[in-house]
Amino acid sequence: MEALSPFELDVARLLVETLHLEHLQPKDLQPEDPLFGEGLGLDSIDALELALAISKAYGFQLRSEDKENRRIFASLRALSQHIAQQRTR
């Protein structure tokens, strides 16, 4: 089990709290596990909710038409890295 970086843990907390994933603890998420499909099983509505929470927490918007969304939302690590690069807060 790979440990999360402190920032990945922050993003994991945001994900768990935003999507009301009470059955999960942020520290138990694996950084490379997929967020959609076989991984956490998130769907497009979850992605929209998460994008709104990221906008409020980190000061930038994820756009639904962005061709990079599949890569950005591939895993907790990919999402965390994208937020770290784009955030204004």
N, CA and C of each residue as an Amber inpcrd file, in Angstrom:
protein
   267
   0.8430000  -1.1790000   0.0000000   0.0000000   0.0000000   0.0000000
   0.8900000   1.2440000   0.0000000   0.7550000   2.0560000  -1.0180000
   1.5870000   3.2570000  -1.1610000   0.9820000   4.4080000  -0.3500000
   1.8350000   5.1180000   0.3550000   1.3820000   6.2480000   1.1670000
   1.0950000   7.4570000   0.2860000   0.1210000   8.2340000   0.6980000
  -0.2120000   9.4690000  -0.0010000   0.7090000  10.5830000   0.4650000
   1.0410000  11.4840000  -0.4510000   1.7680000  12.6960000  -0.0590000
   0.7890000  13.5670000   0.7400000   1.2970000  14.5400000   1.4820000
   0.3840000  15.4260000   2.2310000  -0.6440000  16.1170000   1.3280000
  -0.2340000  16.5620000   0.1440000  -1.1910000  17.2250000  -0.7450000
  -2.2010000  16.2270000  -1.3040000  -1.7370000  15.0180000  -1.6570000
  -2.6680000  13.9880000  -2.1260000  -3.6960000  13.6690000  -1.0470000
  -3.2730000  13.6520000   0.2050000  -4.1950000  13.4050000   1.3020000
  -5.2250000  14.5350000   1.4000000  -4.8150000  15.7760000   1.1950000
  -5.7540000  16.9040000   1.1830000  -6.7920000  16.7330000   0.0770000
  -6.3380000  16.3660000  -1.1110000  -7.2540000  16.1740000  -2.2370000
  -8.1590000  14.9680000  -1.9640000  -7.6200000  13.9210000  -1.3670000
  -8.4270000  12.7550000  -1.0170000  -9.5270000  13.1420000  -0.0170000
  -9.1930000  13.9730000   0.9500000 -10.2070000  14.4450000   1.9080000
 -11.3150000  15.2120000   1.1900000 -10.9190000  16.0970000   0.2720000
 -11.8890000  16.8610000  -0.4980000 -12.7930000  15.9160000  -1.2860000
 -12.2180000  14.9190000  -1.9160000 -12.9660000  13.9550000  -2.7090000
 -13.9600000  13.1890000  -1.8360000 -13.5010000  12.6530000  -0.7290000
 -14.3560000  11.8610000   0.1600000 -15.4840000  12.7150000   0.7430000
 -15.1510000  13.9330000   1.1870000 -16.1580000  14.8120000   1.7840000
 -17.1620000  15.3120000   0.7500000 -16.6830000  15.7270000  -0.4070000
 -17.5530000  16.2710000  -1.4520000 -18.5350000  15.2330000  -1.9540000
 -18.0480000  14.0140000  -2.1420000 -18.8890000  12.9660000  -2.7280000
 -19.5520000  12.0790000  -1.6750000 -19.4040000  12.4560000  -0.4110000
 -20.0430000  11.7300000   0.6990000 -19.7290000  10.2320000   0.6540000
 -18.4540000   9.9220000   0.5090000 -17.9940000   8.5230000   0.4580000
 -17.6780000   8.0520000   1.8750000 -18.7190000   7.9650000   2.7040000
 -18.5380000   7.6610000   4.1210000 -17.8530000   6.3200000   4.3740000
 -17.9490000   5.4070000   3.4270000 -17.3390000   4.0860000   3.5920000
 -15.8220000   4.1100000   3.3840000 -15.2830000   5.2560000   2.9680000
 -13.8430000   5.3750000   2.7110000 -13.1930000   6.3740000   3.6450000
 -11.9720000   6.0910000   4.0070000 -11.1340000   7.0390000   4.7330000
 -10.1380000   7.6010000   3.7180000  -9.9100000   8.9140000   3.7020000
  -8.9800000   9.4880000   2.7240000  -7.6110000   8.8070000   2.7180000
  -7.0980000   8.4460000   3.8780000  -5.7730000   7.8270000   3.9670000
  -5.7240000   6.4380000   3.3410000  -6.8830000   5.8290000   3.1190000
  -6.9300000   4.4880000   2.5520000  -6.9710000   4.4740000   1.0250000
  -7.1330000   5.6280000   0.4030000  -7.1390000   5.6800000  -1.0580000
  -5.7250000   5.4460000  -1.5800000  -5.6530000   4.7580000  -2.6810000
  -4.3650000   4.5220000  -3.3270000  -4.1540000   5.5750000  -4.4090000
  -2.9670000   6.1740000  -4.4690000  -2.7450000   7.2950000  -5.3870000
  -2.9020000   6.9510000  -6.8540000  -2.6590000   5.7150000  -7.2500000
  -2.7240000   5.3450000  -8.6670000  -3.9980000   4.5930000  -9.0510000
  -4.8840000   4.3120000  -8.0920000  -6.1330000   3.6230000  -8.4110000
  -7.0220000   4.5360000  -9.2510000  -7.7180000   3.9760000 -10.2360000
  -8.6140000   4.7970000 -11.0610000  -9.7450000   5.3950000 -10.2250000
 -10.1450000   6.5950000 -10.5660000 -11.2700000   7.2180000  -9.8800000
 -12.6000000   6.7570000 -10.4630000 -12.6140000   6.4000000 -11.7450000
 -13.8340000   5.9900000 -12.4250000 -13.7630000   4.5090000 -12.7700000
 -14.9130000   3.9310000 -13.1110000 -14.9540000   2.5370000 -13.5220000
 -14.5510000   1.5970000 -12.4100000 -13.5760000   0.7580000 -12.6710000
 -13.1440000  -0.2820000 -11.7370000 -12.5940000   0.2580000 -10.4220000
 -12.1360000   1.4800000 -10.4070000 -11.5640000   2.0670000  -9.1910000
 -12.6420000   2.4350000  -8.1890000 -12.7890000   3.7220000  -7.9250000
 -13.7950000   4.2010000  -6.9730000 -15.2090000   4.1310000  -7.5370000
 -15.3370000   3.9610000  -8.8350000 -16.6550000   3.8560000  -9.4460000
 -17.3740000   5.1840000  -9.5930000 -16.6270000   6.2690000  -9.6740000
 -17.2520000   7.5760000  -9.8380000 -17.8840000   7.6870000 -11.2220000
 -18.8400000   8.6110000 -11.3430000 -19.4890000   8.8370000 -12.6370000
 -19.3960000  10.3090000 -13.0150000 -20.0270000  10.6760000 -14.1210000
 -19.9100000  12.0440000 -14.6280000 -20.5080000  13.0740000 -13.6680000
 -21.5470000  12.7270000 -12.9450000 -22.1310000  13.6450000 -11.9540000
 -21.1240000  13.8770000 -10.8280000 -20.4540000  12.8140000 -10.3980000
 -19.4060000  12.9530000  -9.3740000 -18.3020000  13.8840000  -9.8600000
 -17.9320000  13.7610000 -11.1290000 -16.8770000  14.6100000 -11.6890000
 -17.2930000  16.0820000 -11.6520000 -18.5440000  16.3620000 -11.9560000
 -19.0350000  17.7410000 -11.9080000 -19.0100000  18.2840000 -10.4830000
 -19.4620000  17.4920000  -9.5220000 -19.4440000  17.9130000  -8.1190000
 -18.0160000  18.1540000  -7.6430000 -17.1320000  17.2590000  -8.0210000
 -15.7360000  17.3810000  -7.6210000 -15.0870000  18.6030000  -8.2660000
 -15.3910000  18.8540000  -9.5340000 -14.8450000  20.0280000 -10.2200000
 -15.2970000  21.3160000  -9.5320000 -16.5420000  21.3740000  -9.0880000
 -17.0450000  22.5540000  -8.3800000 -16.3160000  22.7250000  -7.0480000
 -16.1290000  21.6380000  -6.3150000 -15.4120000  21.7060000  -5.0310000
 -13.9650000  22.1290000  -5.2250000 -13.3180000  21.6420000  -6.2790000
 -11.9310000  22.0190000  -6.5840000 -11.8660000  23.5140000  -6.9040000
 -12.8360000  24.0010000  -7.6640000 -12.8840000  25.4240000  -8.0000000
 -12.9680000  26.2790000  -6.7400000 -13.8290000  25.8980000  -5.8210000
 -13.9880000  26.6530000  -4.5700000 -12.7500000  26.5580000  -3.6900000
 -12.1570000  25.3780000  -3.6120000 -11.0270000  25.1590000  -2.7020000
  -9.7060000  25.6880000  -3.2480000  -9.5020000  25.5980000  -4.5520000
  -8.1840000  25.8890000  -5.1190000  -8.1590000  27.0390000  -6.1200000
  -9.3060000  27.6480000  -6.4010000  -9.3310000  28.8770000  -7.1710000
  -9.1390000  28.7700000  -8.6690000  -9.4380000  27.6450000  -9.2640000
  -9.4090000  27.5410000 -10.7280000 -10.4960000  26.5770000 -11.1650000
 -10.8830000  26.6620000 -12.4260000 -11.9770000  25.8380000 -12.9240000
 -11.4840000  24.7230000 -13.8250000 -12.1000000  23.5710000 -13.6320000
 -11.9290000  22.4550000 -14.5530000 -13.1110000  22.5190000 -15.5180000
 -12.8440000  22.4970000 -16.7780000 -13.8940000  22.6300000 -17.7940000
 -14.3380000  21.2610000 -18.2990000 -15.6360000  21.0900000 -18.4580000
 -16.1720000  19.7980000 -18.9030000 -15.7310000  19.4450000 -20.3220000
 -15.4430000  20.4660000 -21.1460000 -15.0490000  20.1950000 -22.5280000
 -13.5370000  20.0030000 -22.7110000 -12.7840000  20.0650000 -21.6120000
 -11.3290000  19.9200000 -21.6880000 -10.9730000  18.5070000 -22.1590000
 -10.2060000  18.4300000 -23.2220000  -9.8040000  17.1330000 -23.7820000
  -8.8660000  16.3600000 -22.8590000  -8.3010000  17.0370000 -21.8740000
  -7.3740000  16.3990000 -20.9290000  -8.0850000  15.8010000 -19.7120000
  -9.4000000  15.9250000 -19.6270000 -10.1100000  15.4580000 -18.4310000
  -9.8850000  13.9820000 -18.1300000  -9.8170000  13.1680000 -19.1380000
  -9.5990000  11.7260000 -18.9080000  -8.2660000  11.5120000 -18.1810000
  -7.2460000  12.2560000 -18.5840000  -5.9370000  12.1600000 -17.9340000
  -5.9810000  12.7950000 -16.5450000  -6.5940000  13.9690000 -16.4450000
  -6.6510000  14.6850000 -15.1720000  -7.3520000  13.8580000 -14.1000000
  -8.4660000  13.2400000 -14.4520000  -9.2620000  12.4690000 -13.4980000
  -8.9190000  10.9770000 -13.4960000  -7.7920000  10.6040000 -14.0620000
  -7.4190000   9.1860000 -14.1460000  -7.2150000   8.5670000 -12.7680000
  -6.6160000   9.3110000 -11.8520000  -6.3050000   8.7840000 -10.5250000
  -6.1900000   9.9480000  -9.5450000  -6.1280000   9.6210000  -8.2870000
  -5.9280000  10.6450000  -7.2630000  -4.6100000  11.3740000  -7.4930000
  -3.5860000  10.6460000  -7.8470000  -2.2740000  11.2630000  -8.0870000
  -2.3290000  12.2270000  -9.2760000  -2.9430000  11.8050000 -10.3800000
  -3.0440000  12.6670000 -11.5590000  -3.8510000  13.9270000 -11.2330000
  -4.9460000  13.7690000 -10.5180000  -5.7690000  14.9100000 -10.1440000
  -5.0050000  15.8450000  -9.2170000  -4.3140000  15.2960000  -8.2520000
  -3.5340000  16.1010000  -7.3100000  -2.4370000  16.8760000  -8.0220000
  -1.7600000  16.2410000  -8.9570000  -0.6940000  16.9170000  -9.7000000
  -1.2550000  18.0620000 -10.5360000  -2.3940000  17.8340000 -11.1550000
  -3.0150000  18.8910000 -11.9610000  -3.4310000  20.0630000 -11.0750000
  -4.0290000  19.7850000  -9.9430000  -4.4380000  20.8520000  -9.0220000
  -3.2200000  21.6320000  -8.5610000  -2.1550000  20.9310000  -8.1920000
  -0.9370000  21.5930000  -7.7060000  -0.3690000  22.5450000  -8.7640000
  -0.4700000  22.1760000 -10.0330000   0.0620000  23.0070000 -11.1180000
  -0.8240000  24.2070000 -11.4250000  -2.1450000  24.0530000 -11.2250000
  -3.0910000  25.0740000 -11.6480000  -3.6130000  25.9820000 -10.5490000
  -3.4880000  25.5740000  -9.3280000  -4.1760000  26.2830000  -8.2410000
  -3.6650000  27.6980000  -8.0510000  -4.5810000  28.5330000  -7.5940000
  -4.2510000  29.9190000  -7.2970000  -4.3430000  30.1820000  -5.7940000
  -4.8150000  29.1970000  -5.0380000  -4.9350000  29.3260000  -3.5780000
  -4.1630000  28.2380000  -2.8910000
